[in-house]
Amino acid sequence: MWDYLLTKEERAYVEAVREFVKWVPADLLRRMDANEVQYPRKFLVEAGRRGLLGPRFPREYGGSGLSWKAEIAGIEEIGVLGSALSCLFVLPSIVGEALNTFGTEEQKQKYLKPMLKGEKFVAEALTEPRGGSDFFGAQTTAVPQGDTFVLNGQKRFVVGAEGADFFAVYTRTGQGEGKNSISLILVDKDDTVLVRKVYGLMGTRGGGTGRLVFKNTVVPRSNLVGKLNQGAVIFNRMMIPERMTSAAGGVGTGRAALEVAARYAEKRRAFGRPIRKFQAVSFKIADAVTQLDAARSLNIIAGDAVDRGLDARRLVSEAKKFATEAGWLAVNHAMQVMGGIGYTTVYPVEKYFRDLRLTMIWTGTNEIMNLLIQHEYFKELGGRSWVRNIEGDATDPDPEEKVFE
Ligand SMILES: Cc1cc2nc3c(=O)[nH]c(=O)nc-3n(C[C@H](O)[C@H](O)[C@H](O)COP(=O)(O)OP(=O)(O)OC[C@H]3O[C@@H](n4cnc5c(N)ncnc54)[C@H](O)[C@@H]3O)c2cc1C
């Protein structure tokens, strides 16, 4: 019902995504979940062929020049397919942000354009064995040698480790341990980029999630994105689509689970009536739909702030946290509404449940989102106060102290 917020062009994009979702063979979903498919190349080829990847980017590079609102709406539709396909669908949008904003024209032609056309496949390699939250402690190194860098190190939990053609790798290029000695480098797959493990996962299966090992991998210097040691700035920019897409996907998957449960509740009967007629059931549906609507509203506001070029760090972090938790609540309620059958593979709710759990962990855990939210909030608060207190200064930790001296 929120389609009214979209322009005609944006609505056409969302319709095209819906058509694409219908095209995705159910058998592909089954085989991915059964770990029979490592990386669904065909899915990305088709998405690219239909012009659906990275809709925010300029048309000259294969995007559609649309707003965040349109992308949020599109990803919600993709969320119906679960988080592995959603993640693969949005990776061009995430890595594309870095290329579109900081990349050279040569990089845009060589990587951004074919990526959006579904002709080249990307993965992002941020997390290391020593930790994902403490990202700026990365230990993978890229040592300059003439016109090249030589990379050594490991990354883990990389979706598309198995299957991607190139990797967006954050690596240490300078002295010291802080965030000022990290760079983003594009690394083409070759036989020095080793996939050492493909993980057994609770959900989000079939995306080729694995551990990457770089062993003296030689990369041309022209593959450096932005300036040397500018990685932290690029990372912060890339985290906008990283988190916005998690937020929109969380709502989409939660919405899909809720739809299955709501239809079930209309037909399933107990004690002589459809279970929907029991408040214990229908109020769960009401709670879930309210949370999802609230999450979507926050997603749209955060996306709009980004489109307007505002500093949206707090809103984007809030959207990621709130939407993934709203999605989780919806999936959990959906499973409860369906009783025992919800826990079986007869319906996709158990898959959504397994998939959605991850969204509160990846792209920055929800604890890290809280860290960012409170940090930005205190910064915004500054020294100002417009609160009027009846008994004195509301910014004083103990306004009564002076009264009783
Ligand atoms: C299936 C899957 C796919 C993934 N895909 C990718 C990918 O494609 N590319 C990629 O680079 N990474 C990927 N990740 C990695 C993911 O982003 C990280 O797992 C995540 O950022 C958390 O890092 P960690 O696992 O090292 O946990 P840790 O950083 O070790 O955190 C462990 C716990 O400590 C908490 N914690 C840590 N520091 C703080 C703090 N300062 N304040 C409060 N709490 C804190 C965390 O919230 C968490 O609860 C993926 C992970 C999974 C499981």
The ligand as an SDF file (V2000), in Angstrom:
LIG
                    3D

 53 58  0  0  0  0  0  0  0  0999 V2000
   26.9280  -16.3870    6.5490 C   0  0  0  0  0  0  0  0  0  0  0  0
   27.7760  -15.1750    6.7220 C   0  0  0  0  0  0  0  0  0  0  0  0
   28.0340  -14.3770    5.6170 C   0  0  0  0  0  0  0  0  0  0  0  0
   28.8830  -13.2840    5.7340 C   0  0  0  0  0  0  0  0  0  0  0  0
   29.1930  -12.5410    4.6260 N   0  0  0  0  0  0  0  0  0  0  0  0
   30.2540  -11.7110    4.6720 C   0  0  0  0  0  0  0  0  0  0  0  0
   30.8390  -11.1860    3.4690 C   0  0  0  0  0  0  0  0  0  0  0  0
   30.3580  -11.4470    2.3480 O   0  0  0  0  0  0  0  0  0  0  0  0
   31.9410  -10.4090    3.5680 N   0  0  0  0  0  0  0  0  0  0  0  0
   32.5050  -10.1170    4.7760 C   0  0  0  0  0  0  0  0  0  0  0  0
   33.5200   -9.4440    4.7880 O   0  0  0  0  0  0  0  0  0  0  0  0
   31.9850  -10.5800    5.9340 N   0  0  0  0  0  0  0  0  0  0  0  0
   30.8880  -11.3880    5.9060 C   0  0  0  0  0  0  0  0  0  0  0  0
   30.3570  -11.9200    7.0580 N   0  0  0  0  0  0  0  0  0  0  0  0
   30.9760  -11.5820    8.3310 C   0  0  0  0  0  0  0  0  0  0  0  0
   30.0760  -10.7840    9.2810 C   0  0  0  0  0  0  0  0  0  0  0  0
   29.9220   -9.4770    8.8140 O   0  0  0  0  0  0  0  0  0  0  0  0
   30.7280  -10.8750   10.6760 C   0  0  0  0  0  0  0  0  0  0  0  0
   30.4960  -12.1810   11.1410 O   0  0  0  0  0  0  0  0  0  0  0  0
   30.1770   -9.8480   11.6420 C   0  0  0  0  0  0  0  0  0  0  0  0
   30.5740   -8.5450   11.2910 O   0  0  0  0  0  0  0  0  0  0  0  0
   30.6460  -10.1140   13.0770 C   0  0  0  0  0  0  0  0  0  0  0  0
   32.0280  -10.3360   13.1400 O   0  0  0  0  0  0  0  0  0  0  0  0
   32.5940  -11.6370   13.8910 P   0  0  0  0  0  0  0  0  0  0  0  0
   31.8510  -12.8200   13.3950 O   0  0  0  0  0  0  0  0  0  0  0  0
   34.0590  -11.6380   13.7540 O   0  0  0  0  0  0  0  0  0  0  0  0
   32.1720  -11.4430   15.3960 O   0  0  0  0  0  0  0  0  0  0  0  0
   32.9760  -10.5950   16.4970 P   0  0  0  0  0  0  0  0  0  0  0  0
   33.4060   -9.3080   15.9290 O   0  0  0  0  0  0  0  0  0  0  0  0
   34.0020  -11.4770   17.1080 O   0  0  0  0  0  0  0  0  0  0  0  0
   31.8200  -10.3300   17.5620 O   0  0  0  0  0  0  0  0  0  0  0  0
   31.3740  -11.3380   18.4760 C   0  0  0  0  0  0  0  0  0  0  0  0
   30.3200  -10.7160   19.4030 C   0  0  0  0  0  0  0  0  0  0  0  0
   30.9020   -9.6240   20.1500 O   0  0  0  0  0  0  0  0  0  0  0  0
   30.1270   -8.4630   19.9540 C   0  0  0  0  0  0  0  0  0  0  0  0
   31.0030   -7.2890   19.9520 N   0  0  0  0  0  0  0  0  0  0  0  0
   32.2170   -7.1680   19.3520 C   0  0  0  0  0  0  0  0  0  0  0  0
   32.7040   -5.9400   19.5420 N   0  0  0  0  0  0  0  0  0  0  0  0
   31.7770   -5.2590   20.2630 C   0  0  0  0  0  0  0  0  0  0  0  0
   31.6800   -3.9310   20.7920 C   0  0  0  0  0  0  0  0  0  0  0  0
   32.6450   -3.0430   20.6000 N   0  0  0  0  0  0  0  0  0  0  0  0
   30.5770   -3.5790   21.4770 N   0  0  0  0  0  0  0  0  0  0  0  0
   29.5740   -4.4810   21.6690 C   0  0  0  0  0  0  0  0  0  0  0  0
   29.6100   -5.7410   21.2080 N   0  0  0  0  0  0  0  0  0  0  0  0
   30.6830   -6.1220   20.5200 C   0  0  0  0  0  0  0  0  0  0  0  0
   29.4420   -8.6530   18.6070 C   0  0  0  0  0  0  0  0  0  0  0  0
   28.2730   -7.8440   18.4820 O   0  0  0  0  0  0  0  0  0  0  0  0
   29.1200  -10.1420   18.6480 C   0  0  0  0  0  0  0  0  0  0  0  0
   27.9380  -10.3490   19.3760 O   0  0  0  0  0  0  0  0  0  0  0  0
   29.4470  -12.9670    6.9930 C   0  0  0  0  0  0  0  0  0  0  0  0
   29.1370  -13.7560    8.1180 C   0  0  0  0  0  0  0  0  0  0  0  0
   28.3280  -14.8430    7.9890 C   0  0  0  0  0  0  0  0  0  0  0  0
   28.0700  -15.7080    9.1840 C   0  0  0  0  0  0  0  0  0  0  0  0
  1  2  1  0
  2  3  1  0
  2 52  2  0
  3  4  2  0
  4  5  1  0
  4 50  1  0
  5  6  2  0
  6  7  1  0
  6 13  1  0
  7  8  2  0
  7  9  1  0
  9 10  1  0
 10 11  2  0
 10 12  1  0
 12 13  2  0
 13 14  1  0
 14 15  1  0
 14 50  1  0
 15 16  1  0
 16 17  1  0
 16 18  1  0
 18 19  1  0
 18 20  1  0
 20 21  1  0
 20 22  1  0
 22 23  1  0
 23 24  1  0
 24 25  2  0
 24 26  1  0
 24 27  1  0
 27 28  1  0
 28 29  2  0
 28 30  1  0
 28 31  1  0
 31 32  1  0
 32 33  1  0
 33 34  1  0
 33 48  1  0
 34 35  1  0
 35 36  1  0
 35 46  1  0
 36 37  1  0
 36 45  1  0
 37 38  2  0
 38 39  1  0
 39 40  1  0
 39 45  2  0
 40 41  1  0
 40 42  2  0
 42 43  1  0
 43 44  2  0
 44 45  1  0
 46 47  1  0
 46 48  1  0
 48 49  1  0
 50 51  2  0
 51 52  1  0
 52 53  1  0
M  END
$$$$
